[in-house]
Amino acid sequence: LRFALKTNRYGEHDFTSLDVNRVIGGVINRKLRLQDLDPIVDLDNPDIQFIMRVINDKYMLTINLVGESLHVRGYRRYNHPAAIKTSIAAAMVLLSNWDNEDFIDPMAGGGTIPIEAALYKYRYAPGLYRKTHPIINIPVFSPELYYNYRENAEESKLDNLDINILYNDISRKYMDGAIINASSAGIDKFIQFLNFDARYLHKYHIPLREGFITVFNPPYGIRMTRDRAIPSLYRDVVNTLVNLGCKRIITITAAWRSMVDAFEYSNVKLVRRIQVKHGQLDTFILDGVIS
């Protein structure tokens, strides 16, 4: 049995992470030998990875059951320069309480939000993009049970729902990249791709029925858009969405005050604000409803 130990320390200690690895690694090795599992240390390709967290004067020893972080879905082939984490995108979709309404991301970039929306609505389990998970290497766990769950997840996929899921972005380059990602995920047939300026969507024939849901991750004025342009951009986009018949807006931004102003301008009621660490940025998810 190949195993590895990774240690993360938080706080001040009179020992190093290497000291922890040496002592705890030795204990793990002895315990595994007592179970006749013939352990071998393999840091690159272990069957089981133990994770030791030392937080001030407390510690927690855990086993990695999933492998790489779950936000790494495996379908992303095109990387947008300001992409949102898939896990945050999925959480925003769930926060919207989306049922059978039409759905749009008006500033969709690499397509993460509409892709995650389609995965959720059509019951495509994100874990299926991985061939397997390390949990099957745990001696007390049944691989047969794991593969039964995978088979059930495959059989649970839906098709042909009467829902419009719309991607829109002003950049043709980003749209082409999003199509690549959606195709890689196997759900491109469930998304309609549009290439318009989000500020002027009301000027085009957009296939959205009254009472649709909007979830989007706009520019923050940090990487790609001048910060002085953000207030008017947010105001114009929100106003257009309201005029098109949107009933709920879920958005995330570091420039949250500008988005709150945009909500107020278009009579969108802010019902929830959630702070989220997105990479190194302090951002807020804003939940607005239109009566």
ChimeraX attribute file (.defattr): number of C-alpha atoms within 10 A of each C-alpha:
attribute: neighborCount
match mode: 1-to-1
recipient: residues
	/A:1	17
	/A:2	17
	/A:3	20
	/A:4	20
	/A:5	22
	/A:6	17
	/A:7	18
	/A:8	13
	/A:9	16
	/A:10	12
	/A:11	8
	/A:12	10
	/A:13	12
	/A:14	5
	/A:15	9
	/A:16	12
	/A:17	15
	/A:18	12
	/A:19	12
	/A:20	19
	/A:21	18
	/A:22	11
	/A:23	10
	/A:24	17
	/A:25	20
	/A:26	12
	/A:27	12
	/A:28	17
	/A:29	16
	/A:30	14
	/A:31	13
	/A:32	16
	/A:33	14
	/A:34	10
	/A:35	9
	/A:36	10
	/A:37	13
	/A:38	12
	/A:39	17
	/A:40	15
	/A:41	16
	/A:42	15
	/A:43	14
	/A:44	9
	/A:45	11
	/A:46	17
	/A:47	19
	/A:48	24
	/A:49	21
	/A:50	19
	/A:51	17
	/A:52	21
	/A:53	18
	/A:54	18
	/A:55	14
	/A:56	11
	/A:57	9
	/A:58	8
	/A:59	13
	/A:60	10
	/A:61	13
	/A:62	13
	/A:63	15
	/A:64	16
	/A:65	15
	/A:66	15
	/A:67	14
	/A:68	12
	/A:69	9
	/A:70	12
	/A:71	14
	/A:72	15
	/A:73	18
	/A:74	15
	/A:75	18
	/A:76	20
	/A:77	16
	/A:78	18
	/A:79	15
	/A:80	17
	/A:81	11
	/A:82	15
	/A:83	16
	/A:84	20
	/A:85	15
	/A:86	19
	/A:87	17
	/A:88	19
	/A:89	24
	/A:90	20
	/A:91	14
	/A:92	24
	/A:93	25
	/A:94	14
	/A:95	14
	/A:96	18
	/A:97	11
	/A:98	17
	/A:99	12
	/A:100	13
	/A:101	19
	/A:102	20
	/A:103	26
	/A:104	27
	/A:105	26
	/A:106	27
	/A:107	24
	/A:108	30
	/A:109	30
	/A:110	29
	/A:111	32
	/A:112	29
	/A:113	29
	/A:114	32
	/A:115	30
	/A:116	24
	/A:117	27
	/A:118	26
	/A:119	21
	/A:120	17
	/A:121	20
	/A:122	17
	/A:123	16
	/A:124	21
	/A:125	15
	/A:126	19
	/A:127	17
	/A:128	15
	/A:129	14
	/A:130	14
	/A:131	7
	/A:132	15
	/A:133	16
	/A:134	16
	/A:135	19
	/A:136	19
	/A:137	16
	/A:138	15
	/A:139	11
	/A:140	8
	/A:141	11
	/A:142	12
	/A:143	16
	/A:144	10
	/A:145	11
	/A:146	14
	/A:147	13
	/A:148	11
	/A:149	12
	/A:150	17
	/A:151	12
	/A:152	10
	/A:153	16
	/A:154	14
	/A:155	11
	/A:156	13
	/A:157	14
	/A:158	12
	/A:159	12
	/A:160	8
	/A:161	10
	/A:162	9
	/A:163	17
	/A:164	19
	/A:165	23
	/A:166	25
	/A:167	28
	/A:168	25
	/A:169	22
	/A:170	17
	/A:171	16
	/A:172	14
	/A:173	13
	/A:174	21
	/A:175	21
	/A:176	17
	/A:177	20
	/A:178	29
	/A:179	23
	/A:180	19
	/A:181	23
	/A:182	27
	/A:183	16
	/A:184	16
	/A:185	21
	/A:186	14
	/A:187	19
	/A:188	18
	/A:189	12
	/A:190	22
	/A:191	21
	/A:192	15
	/A:193	19
	/A:194	19
	/A:195	18
	/A:196	18
	/A:197	17
	/A:198	22
	/A:199	20
	/A:200	13
	/A:201	19
	/A:202	16
	/A:203	11
	/A:204	9
	/A:205	7
	/A:206	11
	/A:207	12
	/A:208	19
	/A:209	15
	/A:210	12
	/A:211	16
	/A:212	23
	/A:213	27
	/A:214	24
	/A:215	26
	/A:216	25
	/A:217	22
	/A:218	23
	/A:219	22
	/A:220	23
	/A:221	16
	/A:222	13
	/A:223	10
	/A:224	10
	/A:225	13
	/A:226	11
	/A:227	13
	/A:228	9
	/A:229	12
	/A:230	19
	/A:231	19
	/A:232	15
	/A:233	19
	/A:234	24
	/A:235	20
	/A:236	17
	/A:237	21
	/A:238	26
	/A:239	21
	/A:240	19
	/A:241	24
	/A:242	22
	/A:243	12
	/A:244	18
	/A:245	15
	/A:246	25
	/A:247	18
	/A:248	24
	/A:249	26
	/A:250	23
	/A:251	23
	/A:252	27
	/A:253	23
	/A:254	21
	/A:255	20
	/A:256	19
	/A:257	12
	/A:258	18
	/A:259	25
	/A:260	20
	/A:261	16
	/A:262	21
	/A:263	24
	/A:264	15
	/A:265	13
	/A:266	17
	/A:267	16
	/A:268	22
	/A:269	16
	/A:270	18
	/A:271	9
	/A:272	13
	/A:273	16
	/A:274	10
	/A:275	13
	/A:276	15
	/A:277	11
	/A:278	15
	/A:279	9
	/A:280	6
	/A:281	11
	/A:282	12
	/A:283	18
	/A:284	20
	/A:285	22
	/A:286	22
	/A:287	23
	/A:288	23
	/A:289	19
	/A:290	16
	/A:291	9
